[in-house]
Every structure is written in structure tokens, then in C-alpha cells.
Amino acid sequence: MRLSTAAALAFALFLVSCATQVDGGNDLADTSSTDAVDLLDGVADVPPADLAGDLDLVSDVDLSEVVEDVEDLTVDTGPDGVDATDLVEDTDTVEDTDTVDPLAWVPVCSVEPCPIVIDAFPYTDSRNTNDSIGRFDAYSCAPTTDESGPEFPYVFRLQEAGTVVAMITDGAGVDIDIHLLDPLDANACLRRNNLGISAHLAPGSYFLVADTYVNASGAQAGLYTLDVHFIADSSPCAMRGEDIPRIGTTALLPMPATGMIVKEAHLLTAEEAQDNVDSGMANFPTGWPNSFWDGIPEHYALSQAASGFSGARTEPWAPCCEPSNEYGQGSTAKPTLAAEAWYLNMRWSTAPPRGERYIVFEPVSGKAVVAAAGYENGPGDLTRVGGAAEEIHLYLGTQHLDTLTFGAAVNQSLPYGPIDCNP
């Protein structure tokens, strides 16, 4: 801190006192002349007149100058009267040498091949299963599928609940399948597929195994790329974990589901139907298009204006007569223009509410769309997870029967269209 004026003045007086004692002593020593006569007569010497003046030193000192000189010697210090700079310089810093191993959670490996650690999402890894060995020959979730070729296991840890999506990409003559295990045991298989899998998981450690399929020609080993994404329950793209019944099977489909997705044709919208009525049925005299392409250019323009998406649309109206529907007709009420541009379907036993939000997630790029469910049911082939409007495929960069992930959105107030899952 800076010395107060009172403290500075006191210090100045102290200096003056010291100066008085020193200067007075010197003057007396220089001017006193005690001789034998003085001692005999007992009369003290009287100092010269100028000495008396010298003794009155306090009155001769300009205190303001002294205070200024003292203030020049003070320094700014910390708020508690301590120079913070000196403290930093003078204090020995004790460094914490204790470190926490970020991979301490990884299980000890006692059997080769040891798991590769996935320490962050999204994750991508490319390898050749010819460079590994085989440990598992089959898995409990597909016990008759021969997976006796070489594999690479992976391990990851989730610190919050959410959906994991894993995708295998391989080439011609190579067939690498993906398996989700908990723990690393072939009898603890949670999901498996030859392309991609998804599962809503609780916090904890899990394993993925990229294993080589074996057919009559032998092990289909080779190069592959694994992409893994995690969509936390705190993400805007959070999806519900649930099992749904489907027409044509008693087996429940675990959701979110990943698999081949059909590219769907267009549906006549509620706005177009109302415009047709308002025009005196001038656009569609029967109330519906009379062919695949009847009025489709006008539909494209309306869809682009409503969705804000300008992709090059090429699909026609949905086909008629399956078995009795019209061109452009869905399974239920007509969707709005905003919903039709981003609609999807599945083979639900019980259709979800019209317009219910679903997340459509592309498992390699991580791009996603909020889609509208409940207006159409299909496809009939249960090897397909569902279908999506061509606008969804255009935005995601996918084609007919490419692999995507479907899941009912937790947040049902999301607007339809593209969404960033990790803003």
C-alpha cells in the first residue's frame, strides 16, 4: 500500500530528529572550547550566536519537501499491505506432480487381440482384418452366422446415457460385420449387423467387434473403416430407446434402428388439396393426380418454398393402386407442405401420431434431419428399416437403400429439416 500522509509526516519528523542530533553534535564539537580557566571559575562557555541558530533545526526544515521525499520512497503494494509482486517472486511454488491416468478405466487385456480404445466421439478407424487373429467364431445375437475370421475389438466408455451408432464400410470381396457386446464376451451380444448398428445405452463401458464373415469361399477378410458416433441424451438429436412392433413379424424392432432406407416418392399435401378445392377442382379433377407426373413440377416448387431446401427433386408421386390408393396418397391424412418435404415411414403396427418428430441420422458424416412420421406406412420388405423422402436423401447425400438411423426424437418441438446434433 502507499504510506498515508500521517505516517509519512511521522517518518519525516523522525528523520529530522536524527538530523538534529547529528548536526548539533558536530557543531558543538567544533565550537566548544573548554579551558582550565573555565573549569576553575565554574563558568560555562557560551556558544557563539550562530550555534544557537544551528540548534533550532526543526524550524529550518521544510516538512513538505521531506514528505515528498518520503513519498518518493514508498511503493504500491497489495490490498493487505503486502507487495503482491514480491510475494509471487519470493514464494516457492509447489507443483502437483500427481496425475490421473485417463485410460485407467480400460479393462486389463489377457487374451489377444486386445481392444483398441475409442477415447473420443466421433471416431474413425481403418484397418485390415488380415492383420489380426480370430477369437470369436459366433455371437449370441446371430449364433448360426459364421464369424470365425479375424477381428479387431474396440472398447469405449459412456459417462452419460445416449445413442451409439456404429457403421462398417468395406469393399468388394470383403465382408466385415459389426457387433456390440457388454462385456467382451460372444455370449453377451447386444446388437450385430453387416453394415451398421445403433443402441440406446446407459453410462458404462462397452465393446465393438469388427469381425470377418466366413462363407463357403472362406474368410472375407480385408480393409474396412469403422465410424462411431455418440448422440447423448442432452443432444438436440436425442432419441428414445424403445422397442416397436411391426406388421408382418412378432419380433420387436429395437429403436433407434439402423439399416437400409428406401427413397420414397411424393405425397399430395393438405395445402395442395385445399387449393384444388378453391380452384373448382381445376388442378386435379378427381381430387388426386391422375399419373406419376401430373402436377409434380408445381409440387416441387411448393415444397421448396415451404421447406427452404432447394435440392434437385426428381421423384414422382407415390404410386397408385397399392391396393386401392391414389397417386400421391399416403396411408393416413394428407401431410402439410412443411412435413411432406421431410417425411419418413416405417412398418409400424400402430402408426405414431401424425407429424411426430423422428431423427434421421447418417452414420458416417453425422449429418441429421428432423423428419415427420405418421403419414405413410411401409415399406413391406422388413429387411428395410423404413423409407425417407427424397429431400432427406438429398440433404444427407445418400441414395436408395443406403444405411441410415431412425429414432423417435425426445424433443417433439423441433422444426422439420436439417439439424446440428452437436452445436
Order of alpha helices (4+ residues) and beta strands (2+ residues): alpha-alpha-alpha-alpha-alpha-alpha-beta-beta-beta-beta-beta-beta-beta-beta-beta-beta-beta-beta-beta-beta-alpha-alpha-alpha-beta-beta-beta-beta-alpha-beta-beta
